[in-house]
Amino acid sequence: MIFTPEKYAIPDEPMKPFIDADEIWGFLNKAKPTQERVREVIAKSLAKNRLTLEETAVLINADDPQLIEEIKNGARELKKKVYGNRIVLFAPLYIGNHCINNCKYCGFKASNKFAVRRTLTDDEIIKETEALEENGQKRLILVYGEHPRYNPDYIAHTVKLVYGVKKGNGEIRRVNINAAPLDIEGFRTVKKAGIGTYQVFQETYHPEAYKLFHPSGPKKDFNYRLTSLDRAQEAGVDDVGIGALFGLYDWRFEVMGLVRHTNHFEAVYDVGPHTISFPRIKDASELNINPQYEVSDEDFVRIIAILRLAVPYTGMILTARESHAVRTEVIHYGVSQIDGGTKLEIGAYSNSLNENQNLNKEQFKINDPRSLSEVIDELLENGFLPSFCTACYRKGRTGEHFMEFSVPGFIKRYCTPNAILTLAEYLEDYAKPEVVAKGWKVIEENKKELAGFVRLEELENRIERIKNGERDLYF
């Protein structure tokens, strides 16, 4: 029997669980990765069509080195078609690490007696935001532990606080959230604060593995977490991010789980997730996991390439959990967003940490400690176009509207010129002289590729206005 998307074991309904482990393994066990079939699947993706679970399983099962290279090359070509050269930059800002869960892989877990618990005060949040703005950041993701003190009203308060901070020409134009699942009313509360994307990672899509790693706390409820972003959609938060923590269970299953989650959103809400994240397990305080499902660098590249082909229009986030070397390689195969200048210690951006505090309070270890300036310098050196763009969110191109632009590939008409404008701001306000020269060279190279997409004279006009002191210009 061949499984098809029309024969899901669990029907797609609003706020109803949709993961069936047997169904997913059924696809994986039956998919036949012949050379002809793999090439057919890649061709479908290059036509900017989302893949089915069966087609995704074909790519996952393709172990032949030649076919793996073809998958990687297809992902590279697709990324270029949909996103051009742009790489969106952001930074995480950890607000607090109090938590009532006991996830075995996380340094925030309630049972970790070595963790120094802290929540930033309003003044500290302002100082952290100012420090980030002084480096040139325009996009933040606020991160919270799961604790009653981090309720929807508090999250909304911190979002408004961050948006209100202006330092010189600096400002935060998009605040995304990584926090606990909320009920519908809670999502409505944070939406009113003007949030960008709300992220909730399932961690693992396998119900039994999930139970093993989440023994206590509200997070132990697999189905409540699985349907959290359904509640967000019902509340009007149509810009959401999903993710899996690779290393908890078989990576092949987790890739299928992410695609199944995407299918569910499209079936029920006619919209896909705005972003997909795929962090790997890294060192954390009191880490307690079985290394059986550790993901190698080689398989990590495959994961990224397969996800890019499976969901062509969705942003893909690669964080500083990964080393400089790994990030430099895999960015070519589908990544569209990375962080730069990341610090996970609470209060670290403004150096407001108490010198006597135990430093053992990171959620996990970062492996790419480069500054934002260093990240941008290397991106420019490699021909990428760094972007701080927030235009889609503020122009209403989110949710279903975002799909209208991104699925056909029209997003390049907006993203490349807007990336150029935000890079021009960075070069004028924050960049070192050697970075400035590289940046304007990359801008000129990317302008040549916009013929037929935008009116170049209008773009030139806006660049000149930025040089003359105007800010926040976008299409």
C-alpha positions as CSV (number, residue, x, y, z in Angstrom):
1,M,0.0,0.0,0.0
2,I,1.2,3.5,-0.9
3,F,0.4,6.2,1.7
4,T,-0.8,9.5,0.2
5,P,-1.7,12.8,1.8
6,E,-5.3,12.1,1.2
7,K,-5.2,9.0,3.5
8,Y,-3.9,10.4,6.7
9,A,-4.6,8.2,9.7
10,I,-5.7,11.2,11.7
11,P,-7.9,13.8,9.9
12,D,-6.9,17.4,10.1
13,E,-9.2,19.4,12.3
14,P,-8.7,22.7,14.2
15,M,-7.0,22.2,17.5
16,K,-7.0,18.4,17.2
17,P,-3.9,16.2,17.4
18,F,-2.6,15.1,14.0
19,I,0.5,13.1,14.6
20,D,0.4,9.3,14.1
21,A,3.7,7.6,14.6
22,D,2.7,4.5,12.7
23,E,1.6,6.6,9.8
24,I,4.9,8.4,9.6
25,W,6.9,5.2,9.9
26,G,4.6,3.7,7.2
27,F,5.8,6.4,4.8
28,L,9.4,6.0,5.7
29,N,9.3,2.2,5.5
30,K,7.6,2.1,2.0
31,A,9.3,5.0,0.2
32,K,11.6,3.8,-2.6
33,P,14.4,6.2,-3.5
34,T,15.2,5.1,-7.0
35,Q,17.3,7.5,-9.0
36,E,14.4,8.4,-11.3
37,R,12.0,9.0,-8.3
38,V,14.4,11.2,-6.4
39,R,15.0,13.4,-9.5
40,E,11.2,13.7,-10.0
41,V,10.8,14.8,-6.4
42,I,13.6,17.4,-6.7
43,A,12.1,18.7,-9.9
44,K,8.7,19.2,-8.3
45,S,10.3,21.2,-5.5
46,L,12.3,23.3,-7.9
47,A,9.0,24.2,-9.4
48,K,8.2,25.7,-6.0
49,N,5.7,23.1,-5.0
50,R,5.6,21.7,-1.4
51,L,6.3,18.0,-1.2
52,T,4.0,15.4,0.2
53,L,5.0,13.1,3.1
54,E,5.7,10.2,0.6
55,E,7.9,12.5,-1.5
56,T,9.8,13.7,1.6
57,A,10.3,10.1,2.7
58,V,11.9,9.4,-0.8
59,L,14.5,12.1,-0.2
60,I,15.1,10.9,3.4
61,N,15.7,7.3,2.3
62,A,18.1,8.3,-0.5
63,D,21.4,7.1,0.9
64,D,23.4,6.9,-2.3
65,P,26.1,9.6,-2.2
66,Q,25.4,10.8,-5.7
67,L,21.7,11.2,-4.9
68,I,22.5,13.0,-1.7
69,E,24.7,15.5,-3.7
70,E,21.8,16.0,-6.1
71,I,19.5,16.7,-3.2
72,K,22.0,19.3,-1.8
73,N,22.4,20.9,-5.2
74,G,18.7,21.1,-5.6
75,A,18.3,22.7,-2.2
76,R,21.0,25.2,-3.1
77,E,19.3,26.1,-6.4
78,L,15.9,26.4,-4.8
79,K,17.1,28.7,-2.1
80,K,18.6,30.9,-4.8
81,K,15.3,31.0,-6.7
82,V,13.1,31.8,-3.8
83,Y,15.4,33.9,-1.5
84,G,18.1,35.2,-3.7
85,N,21.3,36.0,-1.8
86,R,19.7,37.4,1.3
87,I,20.3,36.2,4.9
88,V,18.1,37.7,7.6
89,L,19.8,38.5,10.9
90,F,18.4,38.5,14.4
91,A,19.5,38.1,18.0
92,P,17.9,36.2,21.0
93,L,17.2,38.2,24.2
94,Y,16.7,35.9,27.2
95,I,14.2,37.6,29.6
96,G,14.1,35.0,32.3
97,N,15.0,31.4,33.1
98,H,12.6,30.5,35.8
99,C,10.9,27.3,34.7
100,I,8.5,24.6,36.2
101,N,9.3,21.9,33.6
102,N,11.9,19.2,33.9
103,C,13.0,18.6,30.3
104,K,16.0,16.3,30.5
105,Y,18.0,18.2,27.8
106,C,17.6,21.8,29.1
107,G,19.6,23.9,31.5
108,F,16.5,25.7,32.6
109,K,14.8,22.6,34.1
110,A,13.3,23.1,37.5
111,S,15.4,20.3,39.1
112,N,18.7,22.0,38.0
113,K,20.1,23.1,41.4
114,F,23.1,24.7,39.7
115,A,21.1,27.2,37.6
116,V,21.1,30.8,38.8
117,R,17.5,31.9,38.4
118,R,16.9,35.4,37.2
119,T,14.4,37.6,35.4
120,L,15.5,40.9,33.9
121,T,13.9,44.0,35.5
122,D,12.3,46.6,33.2
123,D,15.5,48.7,33.4
124,E,17.7,45.8,32.6
125,I,15.5,44.9,29.5
126,I,15.9,48.5,28.3
127,K,19.7,48.3,28.8
128,E,19.9,45.0,27.0
129,T,17.9,46.4,24.1
130,E,20.0,49.5,23.9
131,A,23.2,47.4,23.8
132,L,21.7,45.3,21.0
133,E,20.6,48.4,19.1
134,E,24.1,49.9,19.4
135,N,25.4,46.9,17.5
136,G,22.9,47.4,14.7
137,Q,20.3,44.8,15.6
138,K,16.8,45.4,14.4
139,R,15.1,42.0,15.0
140,L,14.9,40.2,18.3
141,I,13.4,37.1,19.6
142,L,12.5,37.2,23.3
143,V,13.0,34.0,25.2
144,Y,11.2,33.0,28.4
145,G,11.2,29.9,30.6
146,E,7.8,28.3,31.3
147,H,6.7,29.8,34.6
148,P,3.5,31.5,35.9
149,R,5.4,34.8,36.1
150,Y,5.9,34.8,32.3
151,N,2.1,35.0,31.6
152,P,0.6,36.7,28.5
153,D,0.3,40.1,30.2
154,Y,3.9,40.0,31.2
155,I,5.1,38.9,27.7
156,A,3.0,41.7,26.2
157,H,4.5,44.2,28.6
158,T,8.1,43.2,27.7
159,V,7.3,43.3,24.0
160,K,6.0,46.9,24.3
161,L,9.0,47.8,26.4
162,V,11.4,46.6,23.8
163,Y,9.6,48.4,21.0
164,G,9.8,51.6,22.9
165,V,13.6,51.7,23.2
166,K,15.3,54.1,20.8
167,K,19.1,54.5,21.0
168,G,20.5,56.9,18.4
169,N,19.4,55.6,15.0
170,G,18.7,52.3,16.6
171,E,15.3,50.7,17.1
172,I,13.8,47.2,17.3
173,R,11.3,46.8,14.5
174,R,10.3,43.2,15.0
175,V,10.0,41.3,18.2
176,N,9.4,37.5,17.9
177,I,8.6,35.3,20.8
178,N,9.9,31.9,22.0
179,A,7.8,31.0,25.0
180,A,5.4,28.4,26.5
181,P,2.1,27.5,24.7
182,L,-0.8,29.8,25.5
183,D,-4.6,29.4,25.5
184,I,-6.5,31.4,22.8
185,E,-7.1,34.4,25.0
186,G,-3.4,34.5,25.9
187,F,-2.4,34.5,22.2
188,R,-4.9,37.4,21.7
189,T,-3.2,39.3,24.5
190,V,0.3,39.0,23.0
191,K,-1.0,39.7,19.5
192,K,-2.2,43.1,20.7
193,A,1.3,43.9,21.8
194,G,2.4,43.8,18.1
195,I,4.5,40.6,18.2
196,G,6.1,39.1,15.1
197,T,6.4,35.3,14.9
198,Y,5.4,33.2,17.9
199,Q,7.6,30.1,18.1
200,V,6.7,26.9,19.9
201,F,9.0,23.9,19.2
202,Q,7.5,20.4,19.6
203,E,11.0,19.2,20.5
204,T,10.2,15.7,19.3
205,Y,7.2,14.6,17.3
206,H,7.4,11.0,18.6
207,P,4.8,10.7,21.4
208,E,6.7,8.0,23.4
209,A,10.1,9.8,23.1
210,Y,8.3,13.0,24.1
211,K,7.0,11.4,27.2
212,L,10.5,10.2,28.1
213,F,12.1,13.6,27.9
214,H,9.3,15.6,29.6
215,P,8.5,13.7,32.8
216,S,6.9,16.6,34.7
217,G,5.5,20.1,34.4
218,P,2.9,21.4,32.0
219,K,5.2,20.6,29.1
220,K,4.6,16.9,29.6
221,D,1.3,17.2,27.7
222,F,2.3,16.2,24.1
223,N,-1.1,17.1,22.5
224,Y,-1.5,20.4,24.3
225,R,1.9,21.5,22.9
226,L,1.3,20.0,19.5
227,T,-1.9,22.1,19.1
228,S,-0.5,25.2,20.6
229,L,-0.1,27.0,17.3
230,D,-3.6,26.0,16.3
231,R,-4.7,28.1,19.2
232,A,-2.5,30.9,18.0
233,Q,-4.2,30.7,14.6
234,E,-7.6,30.7,16.2
235,A,-6.6,33.9,18.1
236,G,-5.5,35.6,14.9
237,V,-1.7,35.1,15.4
238,D,-1.1,33.8,11.8
239,D,2.7,34.2,11.9
240,V,4.1,31.1,13.7
241,G,7.3,29.1,13.9
242,I,7.7,25.4,14.4
243,G,10.8,23.3,15.2
244,A,12.2,20.1,16.4
245,L,15.2,19.5,18.7
246,F,17.3,17.0,16.7
247,G,19.0,14.3,18.9
248,L,16.0,13.2,20.9
249,Y,14.7,10.7,18.4
250,D,15.5,9.5,14.9
251,W,16.1,12.5,12.7
252,R,14.2,10.9,9.8
253,F,11.0,10.8,11.9
254,E,11.5,14.4,13.1
255,V,11.8,15.7,9.5
256,M,8.6,14.0,8.6
257,G,7.0,15.4,11.8
258,L,7.9,18.9,10.7
259,V,6.4,18.4,7.2
260,R,3.3,16.8,8.7
261,H,2.9,19.8,10.9
262,T,3.2,22.0,7.8
263,N,0.6,19.9,6.1
264,H,-1.8,20.3,9.0
265,F,-1.5,24.1,8.9
266,E,-2.2,24.2,5.2
267,A,-5.1,21.8,5.4
268,V,-6.9,23.6,8.3
269,Y,-5.8,27.2,8.0
270,D,-4.6,27.5,4.4
271,V,-1.2,28.8,5.6
272,G,2.1,27.3,6.4
273,P,4.5,28.1,9.2
274,H,6.6,31.3,8.7
275,T,9.7,29.6,10.0
276,I,11.1,26.1,10.7
277,S,13.9,25.6,13.2
278,F,16.1,22.5,13.5
279,P,18.5,22.9,16.5
280,R,20.7,20.0,17.5
281,I,21.2,18.9,21.1
282,K,24.2,20.8,22.6
283,D,25.8,20.8,26.0
284,A,23.7,22.2,28.8
285,S,23.8,22.2,32.5
286,E,22.7,18.8,33.9
287,L,22.2,17.4,30.4
288,N,20.6,13.9,30.6
289,I,20.0,12.3,27.2
290,N,20.9,9.1,25.4
291,P,23.4,9.7,22.6
292,Q,21.7,7.1,20.4
293,Y,20.1,9.6,18.2
294,E,23.0,12.1,17.9
295,V,22.9,13.8,14.5
296,S,26.3,14.0,12.7
297,D,27.4,17.0,10.7
298,E,26.8,15.0,7.5
299,D,23.2,14.1,8.4
300,F,22.6,17.7,9.6
301,V,23.4,18.9,6.1
302,R,20.9,16.4,4.7
303,I,18.3,17.5,7.1
304,I,18.5,21.1,6.0
305,A,18.6,20.3,2.3
306,I,15.6,18.0,2.6
307,L,13.5,20.5,4.6
308,R,14.3,23.2,2.1
309,L,13.1,21.1,-0.8
310,A,10.0,19.8,1.2
311,V,8.8,23.3,2.1
312,P,10.2,25.8,-0.5
313,Y,8.5,28.9,0.9
314,T,9.2,28.6,4.6
315,G,12.0,30.5,6.3
316,M,14.6,28.3,7.9
317,I,16.5,29.3,11.0
318,L,20.1,28.3,11.9
319,T,21.3,29.3,15.3
320,A,24.7,29.8,17.1
321,R,24.3,26.4,18.7
322,E,26.2,25.3,15.6
323,S,29.9,26.0,15.1
324,H,31.2,28.7,12.8
325,A,32.4,26.0,10.4
326,V,29.1,24.1,10.2
327,R,27.1,27.4,9.8
328,T,29.4,28.5,7.0
329,E,28.7,25.2,5.1
330,V,25.1,24.6,5.6
331,I,23.9,28.2,5.0
332,H,24.1,27.3,1.3
333,Y,21.5,24.6,1.5
334,G,18.4,26.4,2.5
335,V,19.0,28.6,5.6
336,S,17.4,32.0,5.4
337,Q,17.8,33.4,8.9
338,I,20.8,33.3,11.4
339,D,21.6,35.0,14.6
340,G,24.8,37.0,15.1
341,G,26.5,38.3,18.3
342,T,24.5,35.9,20.4
343,K,24.8,35.8,24.1
344,L,22.6,33.5,26.2
345,E,23.5,34.6,29.7
346,I,20.8,36.7,31.1
347,G,21.9,40.3,31.2
348,A,25.1,39.7,29.1
349,Y,24.6,42.1,26.2
350,S,24.8,45.1,28.6
351,N,27.3,43.4,30.9
352,S,24.8,43.7,33.8
353,L,25.8,40.3,35.2
354,N,27.0,40.2,38.8
355,E,30.7,39.1,38.7
356,N,30.0,36.8,41.6
357,Q,27.2,35.0,39.9
358,N,27.6,31.4,38.8
359,L,27.9,31.5,35.0
360,N,26.2,28.1,34.8
361,K,22.9,29.6,33.7
362,E,22.8,29.1,29.9
363,Q,19.9,27.1,28.5
364,F,22.5,25.4,26.2
365,K,26.0,26.0,24.9
366,I,26.6,28.3,21.9
367,N,29.4,27.3,19.5
368,D,29.6,30.3,17.2
369,P,30.6,33.3,19.5
370,R,31.3,35.7,16.6
371,S,30.1,39.3,16.9
372,L,27.4,40.6,14.6
373,S,30.0,42.7,12.8
374,E,32.1,39.6,12.2
375,V,29.1,37.6,11.0
376,I,28.1,40.3,8.5
377,D,31.7,40.7,7.3
378,E,31.9,37.0,6.4
379,L,28.4,37.0,4.8
380,L,29.5,39.9,2.6
381,E,32.8,38.2,1.8
382,N,30.9,35.1,0.6
383,G,28.5,37.1,-1.6
384,F,25.5,37.0,0.7
385,L,23.2,40.0,1.3
386,P,22.7,40.6,5.0
387,S,19.2,41.8,5.8
388,F,17.4,43.3,8.8
389,C,14.1,43.6,6.9
390,T,10.8,43.7,8.8
391,A,8.7,45.0,5.9
392,C,6.4,41.9,5.4
393,Y,5.2,42.0,9.0
394,R,4.5,45.7,9.0
395,K,2.9,45.7,5.5
396,G,0.6,42.8,6.5
397,R,2.4,40.2,4.4
398,T,2.0,37.5,7.1
399,G,0.0,34.3,7.4
400,E,-2.2,33.6,4.3
401,H,-1.1,37.0,2.8
402,F,2.6,35.9,3.2
403,M,1.8,32.7,1.4
404,E,0.3,34.7,-1.6
405,F,3.7,36.3,-2.0
406,S,6.1,33.6,-1.0
407,V,4.6,30.4,-2.5
408,P,4.9,31.7,-6.2
409,G,8.3,33.1,-5.5
410,F,7.3,36.7,-5.7
411,I,8.8,37.4,-2.3
412,K,12.2,38.2,-4.0
413,R,10.5,41.4,-5.4
414,Y,10.2,42.7,-1.9
415,C,13.0,41.0,0.1
416,T,16.0,41.8,-2.0
417,P,15.4,45.6,-2.3
418,N,14.3,45.8,1.4
419,A,17.4,43.8,2.4
420,I,19.5,46.3,0.4
421,L,17.9,49.2,2.3
422,T,18.4,47.7,5.7
423,L,22.0,46.9,4.8
424,A,22.6,50.5,3.7
425,E,21.3,51.6,7.1
426,Y,23.8,49.3,8.9
427,L,26.7,50.5,6.7
428,E,25.9,54.1,7.4
429,D,25.3,53.7,11.2
430,Y,27.4,50.8,12.6
431,A,29.8,49.1,10.2
432,K,33.6,49.3,10.4
433,P,35.3,50.9,7.4
434,E,36.4,47.6,5.8
435,V,32.9,46.2,6.2
436,V,31.4,49.4,4.6
437,A,33.4,48.9,1.4
438,K,32.4,45.2,1.1
439,G,28.8,46.1,1.8
440,W,28.4,48.7,-0.9
441,K,30.0,46.3,-3.4
442,V,27.5,43.6,-2.5
443,I,24.6,46.1,-2.8
444,E,25.8,47.1,-6.3
445,E,26.0,43.4,-7.3
446,N,22.5,42.7,-6.1
447,K,21.0,45.7,-7.8
448,K,22.0,44.2,-11.1
449,E,19.8,41.2,-10.5
450,L,16.6,43.3,-9.8
451,A,15.9,44.3,-13.4
452,G,12.3,43.5,-14.1
453,F,11.4,43.1,-10.4
454,V,11.5,46.6,-9.1
455,R,12.0,50.2,-10.4
456,L,15.7,50.7,-9.8
457,E,15.4,54.4,-9.8
458,E,13.0,54.2,-6.9
459,L,15.4,52.0,-5.0
460,E,18.3,54.4,-5.8
461,N,16.3,57.3,-4.5
462,R,15.7,55.5,-1.2
463,I,19.3,54.6,-0.8
464,E,20.2,58.3,-1.2
465,R,17.6,59.3,1.3
466,I,19.2,56.8,3.8
467,K,22.7,58.4,3.1
468,N,21.1,61.8,3.9
469,G,19.8,60.6,7.3
470,E,16.4,59.1,6.7
471,R,15.7,55.7,8.2
472,D,13.2,52.8,8.0
473,L,12.4,53.0,4.2
474,Y,11.0,49.9,2.6
475,F,8.8,48.5,-0.1
